[in-house]
Amino acid sequence: MNEINILNIDTAVDERGYLHYCNSFDLSKYVRFYDVINYRSNFIRAWHGHKNESKAALVREGSAMICVIKIDNWNKPSKDLEIKKYFLSEKNPKILEIPSGCVNGFMSLEPKTKITFYSNNNNKNNLYNILATLASIYSYFDIKKLKKDNFLDFKTPSGRGDISKISLKKKKIFLVDESYNSNPLSLKTAIENYDGIENSNSKKYLILGDMLELGKHSLKQHRLMSEIINKTRIHKVYVIGRYIKETYKRLNKEKKAQILNDKSNIIDLINNNLNNNDYLMIKGSNSTGLNKLTNNLKQRSSNAI
């Protein structure tokens, strides 16, 4: 979903009563929901910016004006961006789908207006990292004394899933950098997160290097990764390294792209095989050298997301 979308909610009526329904609303895109209730009218909640998270809004009680702005550059957005306004009411129910890359806010037009928001972001990784950090801090410090906004400005560290838009030969692609390191758990999580990124008008490509230091379990763990990849919507997979070939062998035929012999081939495959606005994720253990190559690619970044 790359565009703002409005879905009509239909009504069926008979002698028993009435039923609202929306068969075109695809709930599989969302992983959680939450309700927001404003006690009084003309109360504003704005702005909320989401680089990677998409949402859907349904006014269940009362009415509200929801405003959406599509951001052109997150580092330096233009000052004259269009503000799109949508009026939603329980009397004429509709669902407003807001794609990632937007900021949004709303104002209640009636007292006790209730809006249900659906989100595709489960924040799982950040929550796990924060919980692990708190567990470590607890060993030395009373966590009750921590400020509640300690993690408010947390940003994804480089090489651990950060996304950049890079330019190559008049072509722009989204580079997902997972190149800091790779092990069975981090690779599984990275693949699942990558699969969750919405890309209705583009394709997803994957470059994988070896997971190292797995000892006698190396072949087995690399083979298991193919089962995870085969369940995703990833278009094509490239591999480079000795052990990752075991993953490649067991991929579905339509997902197999190429076994690379040299990291320098990566620039060529981007230029020749990827189209404008496609996605590419690179993942491998640090000593494979993919991290250095990815950092060089990010020097061509036009916008860090």
N, C-alpha and C positions, 0 to 999 in steps of 0.2 A: 504494500500500500504506500504509494508515493504522493497521492493527492488527497485533499480533504473530501470526504464522502458523506452524504446524508442518506440514510436508509429509512424508508417509510414503514411505519408500523400499522398493520391492517387490523380490522376489527370484525369479528364474527358475532352475530346476534341471533338468538332464538328465544323461545319461551322461558328458558331457564336463566337467561342473563346474557352477558357479553364476554368476549374473549379477545384480548390483544395478542398479536403474534407478529414475528418478523423472521421468516424462514431464510432470508438473505443474509442475516447476521451470523458470521462465522466465528463462533466462540473458541474454536481451536487455536486462533491467533493470540488468545489472551490467557494469562496464567493466574490472574488475581483480580479482585474487584474491591472497591471501598465506596462507602456512602459519605457525602458531604452535605451537612444541613446548616443553613443560615437561619438564625432566629428572626431576623427582620429583613425587610425589603431594602433595596439599594445598597446592600452590603457587598463589597468587592473583595475578591480573592485573586490577586494577580501580582506579577507574572510568574509563570512556571515554565522553565525552559527544559526541553528534552532533546538531546542530540541523537540518542539511539532508541528512546522509548516511544512507542505509539500508544494511543489511548482511544477509547470510545466513551461517549457521554450520553446518558439517558436521564431526562428530567422525570422523576417518578411522582413528585408532588410539587405543585406550584408552577412557577415559570422562571426562566433565566435568560440573560443574554450572555452568550459565550463568544469570546473574541480569540482569533488565531492569527499569528504572524509567522510566515515562512521565512526562516533566517537564511540569508545569502552567504554570510561569512561569520562564523562564530567568534573569530578573533577580533573582527572589526565590522560589525553589521552596519549596513546602510541606515541612514537616519530617516529615509523616506519610504520604508517598507510598507506595503499595504496591510491595513488592519481589516480582516474579514470578520463580519459580525453575523451571528446566527441566533435566532430567537426560538427557544424550545419551551414547550408547555405540555403539561399533563393532559390538557384538553385536545391537543392534536399531536400525540406523541411521535417523536422521531429519534433516531440514533445518529449522533454526529461522530464520525471517525476522524481522528486527528493523527496524521502520520508523524513519524520521527522527523527531527530537524525543525521543529516548530516551538514557539512559545505560546502559551494560552492562559487565559484567565476568564473569570465570569463574575457577573453581578446578578444577585437574586432580584426578581421583580415583584415577588410576593413574600409575605412572612412565611417562615418555616418551609422554604423551598428545599427539596431534597434531590440531589443529583447522584446517580450511581456512575462511577468511573470504572472502566475495565482497562487493564494494563497488560502489556506483554513483557514487563520487566519484573522478574521475581527477586532481583538483587541478591541472589543466592551466594555468589562468589564473595561479594563485599561483606555480606553478613558473616560468612564463615571466617573471613580474614579478621574482621573486627572481634568476633567471639574468641578466636585464637589469641589475638592480641590482649584482650581483656583477661583471659585465663593466665597468660604470662605475667601481666602486670599484677594480678591478684596475689601472686606468690611473694611480692615485695611491697605492695602498696594497697591501701584501702580504696577500692574502686568507687566507693560511695562518695569519695571526695573529688572524683573526676568531674570536670565541667561537661555538661550535657552536649555541648557543641564541639567537643574535641575532634570528632570525625567528620564534621560538617563539610570541610573543604578537601576531603580525601579525593585524590585523583589516581587513576590507574597508572601504575609505574610503567615506564617504557619497557617494551618487550613482553608485557604480560596482558596483552589484549587491547592495547591502545590502537585507535584507528586514525589513519591519515589519508588525505586525498592527494595523490601524487600525479605529476604530469610527465608523460613520456611521448615524444613525437606527436604532439597535438592531440594526445589522448589522455584522459584523466580516469584513474581507477582508484578504488578504495583499498588501501593496504591495511590488513589486520595483522599487527605485529605480535606474535606469540613466540618469538625466537629466543627469548632469554634462556629457556631451558625446556626439557621435555622428559616426562616420565609417564607411566601408564595413567595415573589419576589426572595429572594436569592436561595430558593430551585428550583424554576422554571429555573433560570439562570444556576445554577449548573448542573441540569439535561440536559439542552440543550448543555452546553459546554461539558459535559461528552459524550453525544451522538455524538458530532462532532469529538471526538478523533478517529483516524483511527486504526483499529484492525482487519485486514483481516484474520489473522491466529490465533486469540484468541477470547475469549468471555468477555463480560462485566457483572459484578455483582454489585448489589446495596444494601447497608444496610441503612435503614432509621429509625431514631428515631423521637420522637414527635417534632412538632413545638409548643412551649409553649407560654403562655401569649397572646393567641388570644381571650380569653373570650368567649362570646356567638357565635363567628364566627368560633370557633375551628373545629367543626365537618364539617361544610361546606367547609372550606379551605383545610382540609385534604382530603375530598372526591374529590375536584377539581384536586388535584395532580395526581390522577390516570389517568385522561384524557391526561395529558402531558406525563406521563410515557408510556402509551399504544401506543403513536405515535413514540416511539424511538426504537432503535435497541438493547436496554438493554436486556440481556438474561434472568436473573433471579433476583427477588427482595426479600430481607429478611427485616422484620420489627421487631422492638422491642419498646414497649410502648403502652400506652392506646389509644391515639387518632389516631396514625398512622395505626392502624388496619382498620380504615375507608378507608384509601387509599388502603390497601391490598385487601379488600373485592371487590373493583371495578376494580381491575387489570384483564387484559385478562388472561385466564386460563394458557396459556403457559408461562407467565411471573411470576406466583406465585411460590415462592420457599418454604418459611417457616416463621411462626410467632415465633420469639425467645422469650424465657422466661427469659434468663439471658445473660448478656454481655459476660460471659465466654464461651458461645456457639460459639462465633465468631471465636476464634482460631480453634475450631474443624471443623467448616464449611470450613475455608480456607484450612485446611489440607486434608479434605475429599472430597470437592466438586470442588475446583478450580484446574486448571491445570497450568503448567509452562507458564509464560508470559500472563496469564489472567489479567484482570483489575478488581479492586474493589474500589468503591467509598463509603465512609462513611459520612453521613450527619445527623445532629440532633442538637437541641438546646443545649447550653453549659451545662445546669444543668442535662442533661440526662446521663452524664458521658461518652459519646462516645468520647469526645475530649481527655480525659485521656487515654482511651484504645488505641486510634489511635496513640497518642504520644508514648506509649509503643511499639506499632508495628513498629514505625519508628526508634526505637533504633536498629532494625534489618536491617536497611537500608544499602544496598550495594552501592547505587548510588542515590543521589538526582538529579532529572531531572529539 
